[in-house]
């Protein structure tokens, strides 16, 4: 019993880890997520460096917005009773 696998086919299917061919088309929002949520300029620079064809417009990223939120200040001492 002989199992044959085409390594080139497997490499091209591994889109989760950005094993993309030169000139591959990818949505800018997908690339933003796969690169770890960098700024739009860095996504474009990295995509160009990787010779990817970036498509679409950058949407507001919910995960990035959550990380940038700031918790409301909490007083450290007890409140005074009137």
mmCIF file as gemmi writes it, N, C-alpha and C atoms, coordinates in Angstrom:
data_model
loop_
_atom_site.group_PDB
_atom_site.id
_atom_site.type_symbol
_atom_site.label_atom_id
_atom_site.label_alt_id
_atom_site.label_comp_id
_atom_site.label_asym_id
_atom_site.label_entity_id
_atom_site.label_seq_id
_atom_site.pdbx_PDB_ins_code
_atom_site.Cartn_x
_atom_site.Cartn_y
_atom_site.Cartn_z
_atom_site.occupancy
_atom_site.B_iso_or_equiv
_atom_site.pdbx_formal_charge
_atom_site.auth_seq_id
_atom_site.auth_asym_id
_atom_site.pdbx_PDB_model_num
ATOM 1 N N . UNK Axp A 1 ? 0.844 -1.175 0 1 0 ? 1 A 1
ATOM 2 C CA . UNK Axp A 1 ? 0 0 0 1 0 ? 1 A 1
ATOM 3 C C . UNK Axp A 1 ? 0.89 1.24 0 1 0 ? 1 A 1
ATOM 4 N N . UNK Axp A 2 ? 0.783 2.036 -1.041 1 0 ? 2 A 1
ATOM 5 C CA . UNK Axp A 2 ? 1.629 3.208 -1.194 1 0 ? 2 A 1
ATOM 6 C C . UNK Axp A 2 ? 0.77 4.465 -1.141 1 0 ? 2 A 1
ATOM 7 N N . UNK Axp A 3 ? 1.144 5.393 -0.286 1 0 ? 3 A 1
ATOM 8 C CA . UNK Axp A 3 ? 0.419 6.658 -0.161 1 0 ? 3 A 1
ATOM 9 C C . UNK Axp A 3 ? 1.24 7.744 -0.831 1 0 ? 3 A 1
ATOM 10 N N . UNK Axp A 4 ? 0.635 8.379 -1.817 1 0 ? 4 A 1
ATOM 11 C CA . UNK Axp A 4 ? 1.324 9.462 -2.514 1 0 ? 4 A 1
ATOM 12 C C . UNK Axp A 4 ? 0.688 10.796 -2.14 1 0 ? 4 A 1
ATOM 13 N N . UNK Axp A 5 ? 1.512 11.718 -1.784 1 0 ? 5 A 1
ATOM 14 C CA . UNK Axp A 5 ? 1.039 13.068 -1.475 1 0 ? 5 A 1
ATOM 15 C C . UNK Axp A 5 ? 1.82 14.056 -2.318 1 0 ? 5 A 1
ATOM 16 N N . UNK Axp A 6 ? 1.144 15.055 -2.752 1 0 ? 6 A 1
ATOM 17 C CA . UNK Axp A 6 ? 1.782 16.101 -3.531 1 0 ? 6 A 1
ATOM 18 C C . UNK Axp A 6 ? 2.139 17.232 -2.575 1 0 ? 6 A 1
ATOM 19 N N . UNK Axp A 7 ? 3.429 17.391 -2.209 1 0 ? 7 A 1
ATOM 20 C CA . UNK Axp A 7 ? 3.796 18.432 -1.239 1 0 ? 7 A 1
ATOM 21 C C . UNK Axp A 7 ? 3.441 19.839 -1.708 1 0 ? 7 A 1
ATOM 22 N N . UNK Axp A 8 ? 3.492 20.079 -2.992 1 0 ? 8 A 1
ATOM 23 C CA . UNK Axp A 8 ? 3.156 21.407 -3.515 1 0 ? 8 A 1
ATOM 24 C C . UNK Axp A 8 ? 1.677 21.696 -3.294 1 0 ? 8 A 1
ATOM 25 N N . UNK Axp A 9 ? 0.828 20.696 -3.486 1 0 ? 9 A 1
ATOM 26 C CA . UNK Axp A 9 ? -0.612 20.876 -3.281 1 0 ? 9 A 1
ATOM 27 C C . UNK Axp A 9 ? -0.894 21.167 -1.807 1 0 ? 9 A 1
ATOM 28 N N . UNK Axp A 10 ? -0.253 20.432 -0.915 1 0 ? 10 A 1
ATOM 29 C CA . UNK Axp A 10 ? -0.454 20.642 0.522 1 0 ? 10 A 1
ATOM 30 C C . UNK Axp A 10 ? -0.009 22.044 0.913 1 0 ? 10 A 1
ATOM 31 N N . UNK Axp A 11 ? 1.13 22.483 0.409 1 0 ? 11 A 1
ATOM 32 C CA . UNK Axp A 11 ? 1.651 23.808 0.742 1 0 ? 11 A 1
ATOM 33 C C . UNK Axp A 11 ? 0.694 24.906 0.302 1 0 ? 11 A 1
ATOM 34 N N . UNK Axp A 12 ? 0.088 24.757 -0.857 1 0 ? 12 A 1
ATOM 35 C CA . UNK Axp A 12 ? -0.818 25.774 -1.37 1 0 ? 12 A 1
ATOM 36 C C . UNK Axp A 12 ? -2.14 25.803 -0.614 1 0 ? 12 A 1
ATOM 37 N N . UNK Axp A 13 ? -2.527 24.695 0.018 1 0 ? 13 A 1
ATOM 38 C CA . UNK Axp A 13 ? -3.789 24.64 0.746 1 0 ? 13 A 1
ATOM 39 C C . UNK Axp A 13 ? -3.664 25.186 2.16 1 0 ? 13 A 1
ATOM 40 N N . UNK Axp A 14 ? -2.47 25.33 2.687 1 0 ? 14 A 1
ATOM 41 C CA . UNK Axp A 14 ? -2.261 25.784 4.053 1 0 ? 14 A 1
ATOM 42 C C . UNK Axp A 14 ? -2.399 27.299 4.133 1 0 ? 14 A 1
ATOM 43 N N . UNK Axp A 15 ? -3.622 27.776 4.066 1 0 ? 15 A 1
ATOM 44 C CA . UNK Axp A 15 ? -3.86 29.217 4.084 1 0 ? 15 A 1
ATOM 45 C C . UNK Axp A 15 ? -3.854 29.762 5.506 1 0 ? 15 A 1
ATOM 46 N N . UNK Axp A 16 ? -4.075 28.917 6.51 1 0 ? 16 A 1
ATOM 47 C CA . UNK Axp A 16 ? -4.111 29.367 7.894 1 0 ? 16 A 1
ATOM 48 C C . UNK Axp A 16 ? -2.788 29.913 8.378 1 0 ? 16 A 1
ATOM 49 N N . UNK Axp A 17 ? -1.68 29.408 7.833 1 0 ? 17 A 1
ATOM 50 C CA . UNK Axp A 17 ? -0.377 29.89 8.27 1 0 ? 17 A 1
ATOM 51 C C . UNK Axp A 17 ? 0.307 30.736 7.199 1 0 ? 17 A 1
ATOM 52 N N . UNK Axp A 18 ? -0.475 31.292 6.295 1 0 ? 18 A 1
ATOM 53 C CA . UNK Axp A 18 ? -0.002 32.198 5.246 1 0 ? 18 A 1
ATOM 54 C C . UNK Axp A 18 ? 1.007 31.571 4.288 1 0 ? 18 A 1
ATOM 55 N N . UNK Axp A 19 ? 0.84 30.291 3.958 1 0 ? 19 A 1
ATOM 56 C CA . UNK Axp A 19 ? 1.667 29.673 2.932 1 0 ? 19 A 1
ATOM 57 C C . UNK Axp A 19 ? 1.038 29.983 1.573 1 0 ? 19 A 1
ATOM 58 N N . UNK Axp A 20 ? 1.153 31.212 1.152 1 0 ? 20 A 1
ATOM 59 C CA . UNK Axp A 20 ? 0.511 31.662 -0.077 1 0 ? 20 A 1
ATOM 60 C C . UNK Axp A 20 ? 1.536 31.819 -1.192 1 0 ? 20 A 1
ATOM 61 N N . UNK Axp A 21 ? 1.085 31.608 -2.409 1 0 ? 21 A 1
ATOM 62 C CA . UNK Axp A 21 ? 1.948 31.792 -3.567 1 0 ? 21 A 1
ATOM 63 C C . UNK Axp A 21 ? 2.146 33.274 -3.843 1 0 ? 21 A 1
ATOM 64 N N . UNK Axp A 22 ? 3.19 33.603 -4.571 1 0 ? 22 A 1
ATOM 65 C CA . UNK Axp A 22 ? 3.381 34.986 -5.002 1 0 ? 22 A 1
ATOM 66 C C . UNK Axp A 22 ? 2.218 35.384 -5.88 1 0 ? 22 A 1
ATOM 67 N N . UNK Axp A 23 ? 1.707 36.583 -5.671 1 0 ? 23 A 1
ATOM 68 C CA . UNK Axp A 23 ? 0.602 37.08 -6.485 1 0 ? 23 A 1
ATOM 69 C C . UNK Axp A 23 ? -0.761 36.579 -6.043 1 0 ? 23 A 1
ATOM 70 N N . UNK Axp A 24 ? -0.831 35.786 -4.966 1 0 ? 24 A 1
ATOM 71 C CA . UNK Axp A 24 ? -2.121 35.277 -4.484 1 0 ? 24 A 1
ATOM 72 C C . UNK Axp A 24 ? -2.988 36.446 -4.033 1 0 ? 24 A 1
ATOM 73 N N . UNK Axp A 25 ? -4.287 36.328 -4.276 1 0 ? 25 A 1
ATOM 74 C CA . UNK Axp A 25 ? -5.219 37.373 -3.878 1 0 ? 25 A 1
ATOM 75 C C . UNK Axp A 25 ? -5.709 37.084 -2.462 1 0 ? 25 A 1
ATOM 76 N N . UNK Axp A 26 ? -5.697 38.116 -1.616 1 0 ? 26 A 1
ATOM 77 C CA . UNK Axp A 26 ? -6.163 37.961 -0.242 1 0 ? 26 A 1
ATOM 78 C C . UNK Axp A 26 ? -6.839 39.255 0.193 1 0 ? 26 A 1
ATOM 79 N N . UNK Axp A 27 ? -7.9 39.102 0.965 1 0 ? 27 A 1
ATOM 80 C CA . UNK Axp A 27 ? -8.617 40.261 1.5 1 0 ? 27 A 1
ATOM 81 C C . UNK Axp A 27 ? -7.775 40.903 2.602 1 0 ? 27 A 1
ATOM 82 N N . UNK Axp A 28 ? -7.736 42.219 2.64 1 0 ? 28 A 1
ATOM 83 C CA . UNK Axp A 28 ? -6.905 42.935 3.613 1 0 ? 28 A 1
ATOM 84 C C . UNK Axp A 28 ? -7.327 42.617 5.05 1 0 ? 28 A 1
ATOM 85 N N . UNK Axp A 29 ? -8.63 42.379 5.279 1 0 ? 29 A 1
ATOM 86 C CA . UNK Axp A 29 ? -9.09 42.067 6.634 1 0 ? 29 A 1
ATOM 87 C C . UNK Axp A 29 ? -8.627 40.682 7.079 1 0 ? 29 A 1
ATOM 88 N N . UNK Axp A 30 ? -8.599 39.72 6.153 1 0 ? 30 A 1
ATOM 89 C CA . UNK Axp A 30 ? -8.088 38.389 6.484 1 0 ? 30 A 1
ATOM 90 C C . UNK Axp A 30 ? -6.595 38.448 6.794 1 0 ? 30 A 1
ATOM 91 N N . UNK Axp A 31 ? -5.859 39.195 5.995 1 0 ? 31 A 1
ATOM 92 C CA . UNK Axp A 31 ? -4.427 39.333 6.218 1 0 ? 31 A 1
ATOM 93 C C . UNK Axp A 31 ? -4.156 40.036 7.547 1 0 ? 31 A 1
ATOM 94 N N . UNK Axp A 32 ? -4.943 41.062 7.864 1 0 ? 32 A 1
ATOM 95 C CA . UNK Axp A 32 ? -4.82 41.783 9.132 1 0 ? 32 A 1
ATOM 96 C C . UNK Axp A 32 ? -4.962 40.821 10.311 1 0 ? 32 A 1
ATOM 97 N N . UNK Axp A 33 ? -5.944 39.931 10.227 1 0 ? 33 A 1
ATOM 98 C CA . UNK Axp A 33 ? -6.176 38.963 11.302 1 0 ? 33 A 1
ATOM 99 C C . UNK Axp A 33 ? -5.044 37.937 11.38 1 0 ? 33 A 1
ATOM 100 N N . UNK Axp A 34 ? -4.604 37.438 10.239 1 0 ? 34 A 1
ATOM 101 C CA . UNK Axp A 34 ? -3.577 36.399 10.213 1 0 ? 34 A 1
ATOM 102 C C . UNK Axp A 34 ? -2.204 36.901 10.631 1 0 ? 34 A 1
ATOM 103 N N . UNK Axp A 35 ? -1.961 38.204 10.45 1 0 ? 35 A 1
ATOM 104 C CA . UNK Axp A 35 ? -0.671 38.771 10.85 1 0 ? 35 A 1
ATOM 105 C C . UNK Axp A 35 ? -0.653 39.199 12.318 1 0 ? 35 A 1
ATOM 106 N N . UNK Axp A 36 ? -1.773 39.069 13.015 1 0 ? 36 A 1
ATOM 107 C CA . UNK Axp A 36 ? -1.795 39.412 14.442 1 0 ? 36 A 1
ATOM 108 C C . UNK Axp A 36 ? -2.321 40.798 14.722 1 0 ? 36 A 1
ATOM 109 N N . UNK Axp A 37 ? -3.159 41.333 13.833 1 0 ? 37 A 1
ATOM 110 C CA . UNK Axp A 37 ? -3.837 42.622 14.013 1 0 ? 37 A 1
ATOM 111 C C . UNK Axp A 37 ? -2.903 43.837 14.031 1 0 ? 37 A 1
ATOM 112 N N . UNK Axp A 38 ? -1.958 43.927 13.07 1 0 ? 38 A 1
ATOM 113 C CA . UNK Axp A 38 ? -1.146 45.151 13.003 1 0 ? 38 A 1
ATOM 114 C C . UNK Axp A 38 ? -1.928 46.287 12.349 1 0 ? 38 A 1
ATOM 115 N N . UNK Axp A 39 ? -1.342 47.475 12.348 1 0 ? 39 A 1
ATOM 116 C CA . UNK Axp A 39 ? -1.972 48.642 11.727 1 0 ? 39 A 1
ATOM 117 C C . UNK Axp A 39 ? -2.101 48.432 10.214 1 0 ? 39 A 1
ATOM 118 N N . UNK Axp A 40 ? -3.026 49.176 9.601 1 0 ? 40 A 1
ATOM 119 C CA . UNK Axp A 40 ? -3.32 49.019 8.171 1 0 ? 40 A 1
ATOM 120 C C . UNK Axp A 40 ? -2.066 49.215 7.319 1 0 ? 40 A 1
ATOM 121 N N . UNK Axp A 41 ? -1.27 50.21 7.655 1 0 ? 41 A 1
ATOM 122 C CA . UNK Axp A 41 ? -0.053 50.478 6.884 1 0 ? 41 A 1
ATOM 123 C C . UNK Axp A 41 ? 0.902 49.279 6.923 1 0 ? 41 A 1
ATOM 124 N N . UNK Axp A 42 ? 1.034 48.653 8.089 1 0 ? 42 A 1
ATOM 125 C CA . UNK Axp A 42 ? 1.923 47.494 8.225 1 0 ? 42 A 1
ATOM 126 C C . UNK Axp A 42 ? 1.375 46.285 7.452 1 0 ? 42 A 1
ATOM 127 N N . UNK Axp A 43 ? 0.051 46.129 7.439 1 0 ? 43 A 1
ATOM 128 C CA . UNK Axp A 43 ? -0.563 45.029 6.679 1 0 ? 43 A 1
ATOM 129 C C . UNK Axp A 43 ? -0.235 45.193 5.196 1 0 ? 43 A 1
ATOM 130 N N . UNK Axp A 44 ? -0.384 46.422 4.696 1 0 ? 44 A 1
ATOM 131 C CA . UNK Axp A 44 ? -0.107 46.687 3.286 1 0 ? 44 A 1
ATOM 132 C C . UNK Axp A 44 ? 1.369 46.488 2.96 1 0 ? 44 A 1
ATOM 133 N N . UNK Axp A 45 ? 2.256 46.992 3.818 1 0 ? 45 A 1
ATOM 134 C CA . UNK Axp A 45 ? 3.692 46.838 3.581 1 0 ? 45 A 1
ATOM 135 C C . UNK Axp A 45 ? 4.1 45.37 3.595 1 0 ? 45 A 1
ATOM 136 N N . UNK Axp A 46 ? 3.571 44.614 4.556 1 0 ? 46 A 1
ATOM 137 C CA . UNK Axp A 46 ? 3.901 43.19 4.657 1 0 ? 46 A 1
ATOM 138 C C . UNK Axp A 46 ? 3.35 42.424 3.461 1 0 ? 46 A 1
ATOM 139 N N . UNK Axp A 47 ? 2.113 42.731 3.068 1 0 ? 47 A 1
ATOM 140 C CA . UNK Axp A 47 ? 1.525 42.081 1.899 1 0 ? 47 A 1
ATOM 141 C C . UNK Axp A 47 ? 2.305 42.363 0.635 1 0 ? 47 A 1
ATOM 142 N N . UNK Axp A 48 ? 2.737 43.597 0.465 1 0 ? 48 A 1
ATOM 143 C CA . UNK Axp A 48 ? 3.547 43.956 -0.706 1 0 ? 48 A 1
ATOM 144 C C . UNK Axp A 48 ? 4.896 43.242 -0.672 1 0 ? 48 A 1
ATOM 145 N N . UNK Axp A 49 ? 5.495 43.143 0.511 1 0 ? 49 A 1
ATOM 146 C CA . UNK Axp A 49 ? 6.776 42.452 0.661 1 0 ? 49 A 1
ATOM 147 C C . UNK Axp A 49 ? 6.63 40.97 0.295 1 0 ? 49 A 1
ATOM 148 N N . UNK Axp A 50 ? 5.488 40.385 0.681 1 0 ? 50 A 1
ATOM 149 C CA . UNK Axp A 50 ? 5.219 38.972 0.384 1 0 ? 50 A 1
ATOM 150 C C . UNK Axp A 50 ? 4.705 38.776 -1.041 1 0 ? 50 A 1
ATOM 151 N N . UNK Axp A 51 ? 4.608 39.867 -1.794 1 0 ? 51 A 1
ATOM 152 C CA . UNK Axp A 51 ? 4.143 39.867 -3.184 1 0 ? 51 A 1
ATOM 153 C C . UNK Axp A 51 ? 2.731 39.292 -3.296 1 0 ? 51 A 1
ATOM 154 N N . UNK Axp A 52 ? 1.844 39.721 -2.375 1 0 ? 52 A 1
ATOM 155 C CA . UNK Axp A 52 ? 0.449 39.318 -2.392 1 0 ? 52 A 1
ATOM 156 C C . UNK Axp A 52 ? -0.378 40.413 -3.044 1 0 ? 52 A 1
ATOM 157 N N . UNK Axp A 53 ? -1.465 40.025 -3.659 1 0 ? 53 A 1
ATOM 158 C CA . UNK Axp A 53 ? -2.396 40.98 -4.244 1 0 ? 53 A 1
ATOM 159 C C . UNK Axp A 53 ? -3.478 41.256 -3.196 1 0 ? 53 A 1
ATOM 160 N N . UNK Axp A 54 ? -3.363 42.393 -2.511 1 0 ? 54 A 1
ATOM 161 C CA . UNK Axp A 54 ? -4.285 42.74 -1.428 1 0 ? 54 A 1
ATOM 162 C C . UNK Axp A 54 ? -5.53 43.374 -2.018 1 0 ? 54 A 1
ATOM 163 N N . UNK Axp A 55 ? -6.697 42.869 -1.574 1 0 ? 55 A 1
ATOM 164 C CA . UNK Axp A 55 ? -7.962 43.37 -2.084 1 0 ? 55 A 1
ATOM 165 C C . UNK Axp A 55 ? -8.829 43.865 -0.943 1 0 ? 55 A 1
ATOM 166 N N . UNK Axp A 56 ? -9.776 44.72 -1.276 1 0 ? 56 A 1
ATOM 167 C CA . UNK Axp A 56 ? -10.753 45.183 -0.303 1 0 ? 56 A 1
ATOM 168 C C . UNK Axp A 56 ? -10.304 46.41 0.459 1 0 ? 56 A 1
ATOM 169 N N . UNK Axp A 57 ? -11.173 46.844 1.352 1 0 ? 57 A 1
ATOM 170 C CA . UNK Axp A 57 ? -10.93 48.02 2.18 1 0 ? 57 A 1
ATOM 171 C C . UNK Axp A 57 ? -10.902 47.576 3.636 1 0 ? 57 A 1
ATOM 172 N N . UNK Axp A 58 ? -10.029 48.173 4.407 1 0 ? 58 A 1
ATOM 173 C CA . UNK Axp A 58 ? -9.885 47.813 5.822 1 0 ? 58 A 1
ATOM 174 C C . UNK Axp A 58 ? -11.131 48.23 6.599 1 0 ? 58 A 1
ATOM 175 N N . UNK Axp A 59 ? -11.778 47.255 7.24 1 0 ? 59 A 1
ATOM 176 C CA . UNK Axp A 59 ? -12.939 47.523 8.082 1 0 ? 59 A 1
ATOM 177 C C . UNK Axp A 59 ? -12.483 47.732 9.518 1 0 ? 59 A 1
ATOM 178 N N . UNK Axp A 60 ? -13.378 48.262 10.353 1 0 ? 60 A 1
ATOM 179 C CA . UNK Axp A 60 ? -13.076 48.367 11.781 1 0 ? 60 A 1
ATOM 180 C C . UNK Axp A 60 ? -13.02 46.968 12.358 1 0 ? 60 A 1
ATOM 181 N N . UNK Axp A 61 ? -11.944 46.663 13.043 1 0 ? 61 A 1
ATOM 182 C CA . UNK Axp A 61 ? -11.73 45.337 13.607 1 0 ? 61 A 1
ATOM 183 C C . UNK Axp A 61 ? -12.25 45.333 15.044 1 0 ? 61 A 1
ATOM 184 N N . UNK Axp A 62 ? -13.207 44.459 15.328 1 0 ? 62 A 1
ATOM 185 C CA . UNK Axp A 62 ? -13.801 44.389 16.66 1 0 ? 62 A 1
ATOM 186 C C . UNK Axp A 62 ? -12.765 44 17.717 1 0 ? 62 A 1
ATOM 187 N N . UNK Axp A 63 ? -11.892 43.047 17.39 1 0 ? 63 A 1
ATOM 188 C CA . UNK Axp A 63 ? -10.868 42.615 18.35 1 0 ? 63 A 1
ATOM 189 C C . UNK Axp A 63 ? -9.894 43.747 18.686 1 0 ? 63 A 1
ATOM 190 N N . UNK Axp A 64 ? -9.523 44.54 17.687 1 0 ? 64 A 1
ATOM 191 C CA . UNK Axp A 64 ? -8.62 45.668 17.934 1 0 ? 64 A 1
ATOM 192 C C . UNK Axp A 64 ? -9.309 46.718 18.804 1 0 ? 64 A 1
ATOM 193 N N . UNK Axp A 65 ? -10.606 46.953 18.567 1 0 ? 65 A 1
ATOM 194 C CA . UNK Axp A 65 ? -11.353 47.935 19.359 1 0 ? 65 A 1
ATOM 195 C C . UNK Axp A 65 ? -11.453 47.495 20.816 1 0 ? 65 A 1
ATOM 196 N N . UNK Axp A 66 ? -11.664 46.207 21.047 1 0 ? 66 A 1
ATOM 197 C CA . UNK Axp A 66 ? -11.765 45.687 22.42 1 0 ? 66 A 1
ATOM 198 C C . UNK Axp A 66 ? -10.442 45.878 23.155 1 0 ? 66 A 1
ATOM 199 N N . UNK Axp A 67 ? -9.34 45.603 22.486 1 0 ? 67 A 1
ATOM 200 C CA . UNK Axp A 67 ? -8.024 45.735 23.117 1 0 ? 67 A 1
ATOM 201 C C . UNK Axp A 67 ? -7.718 47.187 23.468 1 0 ? 67 A 1
ATOM 202 N N . UNK Axp A 68 ? -8.194 48.125 22.649 1 0 ? 68 A 1
ATOM 203 C CA . UNK Axp A 68 ? -7.904 49.542 22.868 1 0 ? 68 A 1
ATOM 204 C C . UNK Axp A 68 ? -8.821 50.191 23.9 1 0 ? 68 A 1
ATOM 205 N N . UNK Axp A 69 ? -9.852 49.475 24.354 1 0 ? 69 A 1
ATOM 206 C CA . UNK Axp A 69 ? -10.755 50.045 25.357 1 0 ? 69 A 1
ATOM 207 C C . UNK Axp A 69 ? -10.021 50.263 26.67 1 0 ? 69 A 1
ATOM 208 N N . UNK Axp A 70 ? -10.521 51.202 27.456 1 0 ? 70 A 1
ATOM 209 C CA . UNK Axp A 70 ? -9.929 51.5 28.753 1 0 ? 70 A 1
ATOM 210 C C . UNK Axp A 70 ? -11.005 51.315 29.815 1 0 ? 70 A 1
ATOM 211 N N . UNK Axp A 71 ? -10.624 50.633 30.893 1 0 ? 71 A 1
ATOM 212 C CA . UNK Axp A 71 ? -11.566 50.403 31.975 1 0 ? 71 A 1
ATOM 213 C C . UNK Axp A 71 ? -11.787 51.689 32.758 1 0 ? 71 A 1
ATOM 214 N N . UNK Axp A 72 ? -13.001 51.878 33.262 1 0 ? 72 A 1
ATOM 215 C CA . UNK Axp A 72 ? -13.335 53.058 34.042 1 0 ? 72 A 1
ATOM 216 C C . UNK Axp A 72 ? -12.535 53.057 35.348 1 0 ? 72 A 1
ATOM 217 N N . UNK Axp A 73 ? -12.087 54.237 35.773 1 0 ? 73 A 1
ATOM 218 C CA . UNK Axp A 73 ? -11.32 54.351 37.015 1 0 ? 73 A 1
ATOM 219 C C . UNK Axp A 73 ? -12.167 53.934 38.218 1 0 ? 73 A 1
ATOM 220 N N . UNK Axp A 74 ? -11.533 53.295 39.179 1 0 ? 74 A 1
ATOM 221 C CA . UNK Axp A 74 ? -12.182 52.874 40.405 1 0 ? 74 A 1
ATOM 222 C C . UNK Axp A 74 ? -11.476 53.574 41.57 1 0 ? 74 A 1
ATOM 223 N N . UNK Axp A 75 ? -12.26 54.163 42.474 1 0 ? 75 A 1
ATOM 224 C CA . UNK Axp A 75 ? -11.657 54.823 43.629 1 0 ? 75 A 1
ATOM 225 C C . UNK Axp A 75 ? -10.988 53.808 44.53 1 0 ? 75 A 1
ATOM 226 N N . UNK Axp A 76 ? -9.857 54.201 45.111 1 0 ? 76 A 1
ATOM 227 C CA . UNK Axp A 76 ? -9.089 53.273 45.935 1 0 ? 76 A 1
ATOM 228 C C . UNK Axp A 76 ? -9.526 53.271 47.393 1 0 ? 76 A 1
ATOM 229 N N . UNK Axp A 77 ? -10.1 54.352 47.859 1 0 ? 77 A 1
ATOM 230 C CA . UNK Axp A 77 ? -10.5 54.439 49.27 1 0 ? 77 A 1
ATOM 231 C C . UNK Axp A 77 ? -11.993 54.293 49.448 1 0 ? 77 A 1
ATOM 232 N N . UNK Axp A 78 ? -12.443 54.206 50.692 1 0 ? 78 A 1
ATOM 233 C CA . UNK Axp A 78 ? -13.881 54.101 50.937 1 0 ? 78 A 1
ATOM 234 C C . UNK Axp A 78 ? -14.557 55.449 50.672 1 0 ? 78 A 1
ATOM 235 N N . UNK Axp A 79 ? -15.815 55.381 50.291 1 0 ? 79 A 1
ATOM 236 C CA . UNK Axp A 79 ? -16.592 56.596 50.044 1 0 ? 79 A 1
ATOM 237 C C . UNK Axp A 79 ? -16.979 57.215 51.386 1 0 ? 79 A 1
ATOM 238 N N . UNK Axp A 80 ? -17.044 58.549 51.418 1 0 ? 80 A 1
ATOM 239 C CA . UNK Axp A 80 ? -17.458 59.244 52.646 1 0 ? 80 A 1
ATOM 240 C C . UNK Axp A 80 ? -18.974 59.218 52.774 1 0 ? 80 A 1
ATOM 241 N N . UNK Axp A 81 ? -19.45 59.002 53.989 1 0 ? 81 A 1
ATOM 242 C CA . UNK Axp A 81 ? -20.885 59.025 54.231 1 0 ? 81 A 1
ATOM 243 C C . UNK Axp A 81 ? -21.289 60.435 54.609 1 0 ? 81 A 1
ATOM 244 N N . UNK Axp A 82 ? -22.401 60.899 54.077 1 0 ? 82 A 1
ATOM 245 C CA . UNK Axp A 82 ? -22.888 62.232 54.384 1 0 ? 82 A 1
ATOM 246 C C . UNK Axp A 82 ? -23.868 62.229 55.493 1 0 ? 82 A 1
